[in-house]
Amino acid sequence: MGGVGSDGGGSIRIPAHFCGICGLKPTPGRVPATGHFPSGAGAFGWIGVVGPMARTIADVRALFEVMAGPDAGDAHSAPVPVRSYSEKELRATRIGILQSSALGNATPETRAAVDRAAKLLSDRGFSIEPVELSGVDRALELWWFFFGPVIAHLLNANLAGHESQLSPPLSPMLREYLSNATSPHPLSLDQFIQACAERDLLREKILRQMDSVPILLSPVSSAPAFRHGEGNYNLGTGYRDTMRFSQWLNLTGSPGASVPISLSKEGLPIGVQIIGRPFEDELVLAVAEALEHSRGPWQPSPTLA
């Protein structure tokens, strides 16, 4: 059993984390986004990707292998063959615990889940070390430029003159997003071109730091699930702050998987994020599956059950 989601800043990984299941945000181009709205053309195709969600990483991997491959409907899709990793290759993988002041503070329970994941992988023979990643602060700013003003501009252009005809009407969450993301000033071509160039150079800077440590562990979000209807885009308390751990991957095009590891004192699931380098989605899934095996069989959280 599984499902398909799309992720422009965490919308596969974070719902999986909130619900105690697994999800994969793949590298742009691994899973075609044909048929997605808004279209994967232009600026959206790099930020937003389509990927699988399921109870176990084994099921996520099975879905990924079926979904992956080139498709004419997605200009980013690439004919990258699905690969596997031997036990020897896997054990040689160095894993970093991501450190960056740009990501904000996670709850103690969330941090404890990352520490538990690191211990479980260490006990399986993986080399674990802290990794300070520079450039994440600017990656988050650039991510919002594309996910916010640029994508809002594309959506507003598509919706212009048609909103009254929509059935069902726009959701309150989408309305709030458009209200916060729409720039009060027209976007210039110069702004867009400069941001694209800076994105590519910053991506190089971040990926070079992962040359010797190709997998990173981090929280998925700063806390377990909030109550339905309490999410917002307000600075300081909203999605842009609580979900920073996931958002920067959409700027660099890095794959990331969410794996449930523990529960909060209220019985809410807490996931851990496994982050990899572009086009190494299978390595992310292999490490995630090793972590899942060490954790034990999937169980629904008491709250959700």
N, C-alpha and C positions, 0 to 999 in steps of 0.2 A: 504494500500500500504506500502511495506517495503522492506528491503534488508538485506543481510547477509555480514558481514565483518569479518576480523581477526585482532587481536590486540596484538602486541608484545611489544609496547611501547607507544600506544596511537592511533593506526590506525583505531579504530572505533570511539573513543571519539573526536579526534581532527578534522577529516573530518566533523563529525556531528556539532561540534562547528563552523567550518568555513562556513558551509552551512545553519546553522539555523534550524537544525533538532535534533532529540534525538538519542542517541546510548547507548548501554550497553556493557561494558566489564565484562563478568561474572567471577565468581570464576572458576579456572581450575577444570574441571570435571563436571560442571553443564550442559554444552552444548558440546556434543561430536564433536571433530574436525576430524572425519573420512573423508578421502579423501583430506585433506588439503595438500598443497605442500609449504614448506617441511613437511614431515610427523610429526605428533604430538608425535612421539616416542622420548624417551630419553630426552635430555636437552631442546628441543624445547617445549615439552608439558607443562612444568610448566610456561614458559615465554609467549608463544603465545596461545591465546584462540579465539574461534569463538563466535560471538554474533550478535544480531539484531540491525537494524537501521530503524527509521521511523519518521514521522512528530511529533507524539505525544507519550508520555510515555505509554498511554493506548494501543497503537498499538505495542510498543516495548514489553510491558508486555504480550500481547496476543501471539506474536511471541516467546518470551522466554518460555512460558508455553507449546507451541507446540514442540519447539526444545529441551527442557531440558529432561534429562534422560540418563540411561546407554546405552553404545554401545560397542560391542566387538572391534570395530576399534579404540577406544581411551582408552589406558591403564589408563588414569586419570579419566575417566567418573565414576560417582558414582550414586547409586540409591537413591538420595535425593528427597523426595517428595516435590512438590510445595506447599507452605503454604501461608496463608493470614494473615493480621493483623487487629485486631479490631480497631475502632477509639480510644478506651481507651488505648490500647497497643501503638498505634502510638503516641498519645499525650504525653505519658510517656517517649518517646525517647529523650535523651539529644543530642543536636547537637553542634559540635564544628566548629569554623572557624579556619582552619588550619594555623598555624604559623610555619615557618621554614626558617632560613636564607639560607639553602642549595638549596632552590627552585628558588632563584633569584628574580628579580623584574618584576612584571607585569605592564602593562600600567595603567595609572589612570582610563581609561574607563573600563578596565578589573576588576580592584579592585572595582570600583563602582558597577559593575554587581554583584559581590559576596556580597557586602554590601546590595544591593537591595534584593537579594535572602534571606539573613539573616533576613531582616526586614519583608519580606512577610511571612516567616515561623514563626517569632516571633508573628506577628499579628494573626496567626492561633492558637497560644497557645503553640508553641514549646519553650523549654528552649534553648537559644543560648548563647554560651560562647567561648572566644578564647581558643585554645588548642595548646600548643607548643609541637611538636612531635620531639623527639630526635632519631637519627639513620638514618634519611632520607639521609644525606650526604653519608654515607657508602652504603646505599641501592642503591643509584644512581650509585655508582662506581661498585658495584657487578652486578647491572642490565646490565651495559655496557659490563662487562666481558662475560656474557652469551649471550646477544643480539648481541654484536659485535664479538669478536674473536671466541667464541664457535660456534655460528650459522653460521658465515662466513665460518668456517672450514667445517661444515656439507654441506653447499651449494657448496663450491668449490669442495668437494669430489664428490658430485652428478653431478656437471657440467663438471668435468674433462674429456676431450676428446669428449664432446658432444656439446660444445658451437656453433660450426659452423653448426650443424644440427638443431639448434633450430629455430622454426618458430611460432610466430614472434621472432626476436632476443631479447636478454636481453635489458631491458629498460635502458636509461641513468641513471635513479635514482638508479636502482639496481646495475649498474656498479660502480656508485660513492660510494654506500654503501659498496660494496665488497672491493673497493680500500681503504676506510678508516677503515673498520672493520677487515680486514685480518691482523693477527699479523705477524710482521716481524720475530718472533721467534716461533719455533714449540711449541704448547701447550703441557704441561706435564700432566701425569695422576695425579701427586701430586697436581699440581695447581688446577685441576678440582675438585678433592675430597675435598680439603681444602675449595674451594669456595662454594661447595654444603653444607658442614657442617656450614660454616659461614652464608650462606643464611638462613638456618633453624633456627639458634640461633638468628639472627638479626630479622627474622620474628616474633619470640616469643617476643622479646623485644618491637617491635613496636606494636604488637597486645595487649600486656598487658597494654600499655598506653591507649588503646581504650576500656578497660573493662567497664568503667562507661560512656563513651561518644562514642557510637557505630557508629555514623554518623559524617562525617566531610564535610565541604564545602570548596572548593578551586577553583581557576581558572582551566580551562582545559589546556590552553596554555597561554603564557605570553602576547599574542596580538591576534587581529583578523587575518583573512587570509592574507598571503602575496601574491604577484602577481605570477601567474603561471610561473614556471621555476626559481624562485628566491630562492627556498629552497636549502639547502646544509648541509653537515655534518661538516663544518668547526667549530673548537672550538671557542667559544666566540660569534658567530652569527648564528650558524646553529641549526638543530633540537635538538641536544643533550643539548642545553641551553634553547631554547624557549619552549621545550616540557617537561621540568623536572617535572612539576606538575602532568603529567600523567604517566611518566615512572616508578616511584618507585612502583606503584601498581602492575606492572607486576613482580616485584621481590618478593613481599609479597603474591601474589595471591589474592589480595583484589578486590572485585567488585567495579566498578565505572560507573556512568551514567553521560552523558552530556545532559543538558537541556538549550535551548536558553532562554535568559533572556532580553537582550537589544541589542542596535545597537550602532556602533561607529559613529562618526560624518560623516564618509563617507557612512554610511548606511550598514556597514558590520555586520553580526550577531556576538554576543558575548554570549557564553554559560558558564554555571557554572557546576562544577563537584560535584556530590554527591558520597562520598566514604563510603564504609561499611566494615564490617569484613567478612572474608571468609565464604561462604555458607549462608550468610544473604542477598543474592541478592534481595529477595522479599522486605526486609525492605528498601533497597536502592530505589527500584522502587516505593514503597509506599510513601516515603518522596518526591521523584522526582515528583510523580503525585500530591501530595499536593501542592508542589511549582508551578507546572504547572497550577493548578486550580486557585491559587492566582494571577498568572501572567495574566491569561486571555487566550482566544482562540489563537491557533497558527495562525500566519500571516507570509507570505513570506516577506523577507527583500526587501526594495525598490530596492536595487542594483541587487539582484538576480531575482526579478520579472521583 
